[in-house]
Amino acid sequence: MPVMDGLESTRRMRAHERASQLRPAVVIALTGLGGDDVRRDAFASGVDLLLTRPLVLRGLVGALEATGLR
């Protein structure tokens, strides 16, 4: 994204939700990186589910079902 990355966007969205007392939206992030530090940063930013590419549709459905997001 040209102005900010997805993690910064998620942090700002979470701050806005808290400040406005809004129900948190579900944030699903998709990345080509799969290291532990990437996962840690994503979840610390407020991401609910982190998926890595390449993504098989069956994998998406399974991940959503496993987390109760589907």
N, C-alpha and C positions, 0 to 999 in steps of 0.2 A: 504494500500500500504506500502511496507516495508521501503521505503526511506522517503517519505513525504505523507501527507494526500491530499485529493482532493482539499481542499481549498488553501493550499500552492501551489499546482501544478497550480491551476487556477490563483493565484496571479502572479506566475512566467511567465505563458503563456501570461497574459495580459501585463506584463512589456515588454516581448520580442516583442509582437505585436506593442506596442507603440514605442519602440526603433527602430524597423525595419520598421516602418510605414506600417504595414500590416493591412489588413482588419480583424477585430475581428472575430474569430470563434464563433459559437454558443456553449455555454456550458450548458448542462443539467445535473444537479446533482440528484442523487437518494440516499436517506438516510432513515434510520429507526427511526431517531429522528425528532420530529416535533415542538419543542419549538420555541418561538419567537426569543430567542437568537441565535439559530441555523440558522433560516431564515435570521436574520440580518447579521450574520457573512458570510453566503453564498453569499448574494447579495453584501456585502461590498468587498468580494474577487473577484467579477466579474462574478459570476454565473448568467446566463440569466433566468434559470427556475429551481426551486427546487421542486422535487417530493418526496413523502414519500411512503415507503413500508407499507403494500403490495400494489402493483400497479396493477390495472385492465387495460387491454389493452385499453378499451374504455376511461378510464380516461386519458391515455397518449395521445390518438388522440384528445380528447377534449381540453387538456391543450395546445397541439401544435397549434390547430386551434385558441384558445383564444388568444394566444400570437403572432400569425402570423408566427410561425416557420414552419408551414406545408404548 
